[in-house]
Structure formats: structure tokens, C-alpha cells
Amino acid sequence: MSSVPAIRIRQVAKRYGKTQALAGVDLDIAPGEFFGLLGPNGAGKTTLISALAGLVRPDGGSIEVLGHDVQSDYRAARRLLGVVPQELVFDPFFSVRETLRFQSGYFGIRGNDDWIDEILANLDLTAKADAGMRSLSGGMKRRVLVAQALVHRPPVIVLDEPTAGVDVELRQTLWRFIQRLNGEGHTVVLTTHYLEEAEALCGRIAMLKAGKVVALDTTANLLQRFAAHTLRFHLAAGELPADLAAQASREGRLWVLPVAACEQLETLLARLRQAGCRLEELQVGQPELEEVFMRLMHQEQSP
Amino acid sequence: MTSFLTLFYKEVLRFWKVGFQTVVAPIITAMLYLMIFSHVLEDHVRVYDRLSYGAFLVPGLVMMSLLQNAFANSSSSVIQSKVVGSIVFILLAPISYLSFFAAYVLAAVLRGLVVGLGVLLVTLWFAPLEFQHPLWILVFATLGGALLGTLGILAGLWADKFDQLAAFQNFLIMPLTFLSGVFYSIHSLPAVWQGVSRYNPVFYLIDGFRHGFFGVSDVSPWLSLAVAVACFIVLAAFVLALLRRGYKLRA
């Protein structure tokens, strides 16, 4: 990690009435990372991002973007940060290009049309450049939100649920572009409900629960620590031995058995055969982030 | 500077794009007022000895339209962007609260001046006007626009819903402008109401503005200037403090 983190969060707390939205969050994100911020609804992801963006003032703690405090040095911090808000908001009075020109101007940039054209092309928006914001479909408006966050070429890009309610095509276009920017050195922070997206994209993941970070590790380590390969099958005949039944879970009409390592698979299959089980629709499953997520979220609050 | 200019330009474009509603409509409204009131009252009301009622009325209507539209511009822009959420684009940008304030107030002043000028142009041939002190005219027009533009920011920040803004408009702005001497000289009022009118800042704006045209007024234009400037400074300081705190903008 370089000496100045892209994002440095220290003991950030925020309370709304009786709800403790953030209960002392610490987090360091290094420059160039593709970082995932996951958690169920109400875990505090959006509050944390809003605090980072200066939209919410924390009750305590501090947040820095590349060494600039988001409160006391807000102008420098905001220049370094591009945030895609979760809500699908837009200014109905203007066209796509006007919207992007204004956003450039707010960041003190004039004559930004070359970069605006490049963003538009990369997000498949070129044909809509002169269309009014009001006339765009939801997916198109979402792209404009992403474009707005990028007009000032921010070294740190934060995307709050950028693919919520968005079709497959746009997701792929979007991720290709964001991955390219990440490859060019931009730090990317992402929240999403699509765990397979986070698993595929993020090098490191923090899981948030009730305003606290409950897990923070590389995606690979999280998968290794908390998830296992699985054996899924439909039991056509026979019954599972009691010890296996205790470990198994149901997924529709399928049984799901955890397999700690691939080598155990043979022993397990042999045992099932001996027990008189006839298996159909046999599948071996990779460890999935969803399982990690479910486990961590359903764990009792650790002391 | 670029961010301030952009925000100012955006605010101007916002009303200019719907100019029929934001500029033409208020001009027509003012023209209707003038036609009806001057027709009904021309022979019955004599305000200052040498002035016809129509001539007296025109500067009042110009100022009233200017003030109401300056207020409407900043208040509707702030609340609309709050309600639809697009204010986030300004809040995410490195724009100082002072630039924010200046851009919204100046755009409000500009809309007020455009509407005021429009009202003046279409009413010009209804009544013989004089332009004795153009500088006073300009000073009070600008100050009035700035004062109501600032009040508009305050109302837009405070209101969470459009009906709250409408209440602000109906119960504060309308009485203040209507009961300020647009349609009459306060000297024609009973003593009690003359006293009450002196607590209405809008009275001074209109009285000073009218002085610029005819060189006659209910109070000295210097007093009007002092009151208007003092009101603006107090209100601006208050609104700037709210913006700095992020009142209803940053949770």
C-alpha cells in the first residue's frame, strides 16, 4: 500500500434519531484498488458513501480522500472524488450534453467536450447526447449519472448501486468502462446487491452490518475462509446418513452438502452410495460470495 | 470562478428555457393589473398632485413583478432540485457556499430585472412616465431583486414540500408586496396603517424605486436605501450561515 490511502476512514459514526447508521467504521482503501462495500439494506453503506461525499456530516470520526479531509478541506477532497448516487436523479431542464457541461463547470473545468465525448462513447450514449434528460429511459439516465461522476476525471470513483434495475447489456458496458479506468489507476469503490458482480470485480471486500465492518479481506480469502465447494443433488432414492443430513441444507428440491476440499468429493460420493442413496442432477458448486454474505449476516453479533 | 459562473449560467438557462412561463406570463399579469386598476381608479384617485394614477401605478407594478419573480426564481429552483434530488450534483461539486449564494441571488436579480423591464416596456404607453433619477431606479431594482432572491433561497431551503413554499408565498410575500404601496401612497391610509406600513421593508423598496421615476416619494430615498441595505445584509448573513451549516442540504 502506498503511504497516502485513496480513502481513509477513521471511527466514523452517525446516528439518525434512534438508529445508529454507522457505529465507528475504520477502513483504508489503497490507490488503484477495486473495492466492494457490501451489506444488507440498512447496513450503512449509503450513509458511509454520503459521509465520504460530504452529503452527510458524521457525528464523529474523520474521512480523507487522498489525504484531504472531506470536511475541513472539502474542495480538494471533492475534486478527487466522483460519486454515482444511488437515486436516479436528473435535472429535467437540460439535455445530456448540457448536463455534462454543467457538471464539468461545477468542478471548474471549461472546454471539456473531448473528454465528454469519450465518456459518452464509452457508455453508449453518443446517440443521446442532445436528447433531453426527461426523454431518456431509466437505464439511459443511469448512464448519465455515471458520466456525470466522471467529467472531472476523479482518481477515486464511488459507485453506489450503479446496476440496480439495469439490464445486462448496460451492466457489461458499464463494467468494461469502469474496469478500464481501474486499469488506468483509478481507485474504484462499489456497493452492489449483485454479489456475483462484486465477486467478479472486487479485489477486496468489506462487509457492513448494523453500521460496523464485520469482515474485511481480499475476495479470495473471504471465499476461502467462509465458503466451501458444495455438492448439490436430487435424492431419487434412499436417505442421507444422519451426520450428513445435519450438515446439509435444502435449495428447492436439491440437497446441498458442503465439501471442504475437492479431494473429499470421492469419499463423500462413496459414502452416499454405500448408504443406498441414488443421486440425480448432480452438480459441484464453486464457493460463492453469497454464502459468505449469508453466513456473516446471520452470525450473532460478535462481542 | 468557473464553478460560480457555471452555476449562475445554469440558473439563468433554467428560467430562460421556460421563458413563456417565467417572463412573459408575469408581464401579461402586470399589464392586466394596470389596465383594470387604472381604468377603474384613474378619475377617483389622485396620489401626488401632478401625477395621474396610471403613472403612479406603473413603477409599483414594475417593482412588484420584479420582486415576486426574483423570489420565485431562487425559491422554485432550490425546492425543485431538493425534491427531485438533482441538488446532489451541486452538493458533490467543490462549490463554496458563497458561490452557491451568489449564483442563485444573481440569477434571481436577473430574472427580476428582465421581468421588470418587460413590464415597464409594455406599460410605457399606458401612462406618461418620467425618469428623473435613473440611478435610484437601478439601485432599488437591483437591491429589491437581491433581497427577494435571498428570501427565495431561505424559503426553498426551509420548505420540504411545494405546498409549504406556496404558504410562504401566499402568507408572507404576497401581503408584503401588496400592502407596500404598489397601488396607493401610504399617505392615503389611516394613521395606524401608515405606521404599520413603515415596518414593511418592501414599502421602502417601492417608495425609493418610485422616487427614481418622479422625484417624489413618501419617505426620503436615502432612508429607503438604508432600510433596504440593512435588510439585505441581515438576511444574507442569515442565509449564508444556513448554507454554511448545510441546513436541510447536508444531513
Interface residues (C-beta under 8 A of the other chain):
Chain A: Y16 S50 A53 G54 L55 V56 R57 Y74 R75 A76 R78 R79 L81 V83 P85 E87 V89 F90 D91 P92 F93 F94 E98 F102 Q103 S104 G105 Y106 F107 G108 I109 R110 Q148 A149
Chain B: T2 S3 L5 T6 L7 Y9 K10 L13 R14 K17 V18 S81 V84 G85 S86 V88 F89 I90 L91 L92 A93 P94 I95 S96 G246 R250 A251
